[in-house]
């Protein structure tokens, strides 16, 4: 029997994806692992690989159409094989690739009757901020069509601006986290003297590390001392990953990205700074891939370049915590019974209280402080 090639789970925040282009035509022979198509999520482009060997018998989604994780995109088998009967996203009476609208009634729905609208049109209305209940469907039997939604969008006030797909995905993910994850936070003041000295010494050698690199390295060291900070909850199981993979919040225009720096504990400051610069370049050029934003245990968000003393972050789904960093300010502090002016910064940790208690979080921040203030970042 032919094998169904389904859209894989592209991440906790991805509800649907766009099939950008097919790389293989129907009738072509493919091997397991061959790239069949390009898939666009809200923030990146990924390659769809074949899970079977044989001939691409049929495509059930056309280039340019959308699909949800788990939906069948194509069938692979041997020549002459038939594929299974119709699925939720494949019916013989309409063109492949369209999500199935509900059956249209024979007459326009009466007042108060459920709306007749396909899932893809419902999603388009949500993206454009159009209330479906205010529309009169022009399709067969009163079904609301894509053109009805677009016409309503064009008639909307000029100051109404829909969220971009990536902004909408981030908004949904953060709302989900805020509702489902009991978060608590605590802060700590850090003396940045040693960190500034490291940057100055490296600058003389033409290799000045970024503060992001310094904090990623310090976080990895603190995680080594408090390993539970790298774990995450999956249902009622505690999952401990191999390696320390930390996401870095990167803003580009009005959008937020969370590329993951992998195996931070194995990399020096120079390597981390180079990788951060490369990821930022990929984001600006739109080349960041989906897999580059998966697998993180926690995140770092640094607004130190602005006059922001401190701020609280929201834990991203799949992470256990987020560390936020404010600007560096010179302030008087007592050192060995005398007052000195030192560069200070405030770091705040938000943690998932289902997994991490206050003592664990305090131990992590205490270790982070020791590493940053000692300059021991090897």
Buried (B, 14 or more C-beta within 10 A) or exposed (E): EBBBBBBBEBBBBBBBBBBBEBBBEEEEEBEEEBEBBBBBBBBBBBBBBBBBBBBBBBBBBEEEBBBBBEBBBBBBBEEEBEBEEEBEBBBEEEEBBBBBBEEBBEEBBEEEEEBBBBBBBBBBBBBBEBEBEEBEBEBBEBBBBBEBBBEBBEEEEEEEEBBBBBBBBBEBBBEBBEEEBEBEBBEBBBBBBBBBEBBEEBEEEEBBBBBBBBBBBBBBBBBBBBEBBBBBBEEEEEEEEEEBBBBBBBEEEEBBBBBBBBEBBEBEBBBBBBBBEEBBEBBEEEEBBBEBBBEBBBBBBBBBEEEBEBEEBBBBBBBBBBBBBBBBEEEEEEEEEEEEEBBBBBBBBBBBEBBBEEEBBBBBBBBBBBBBBEBEBE
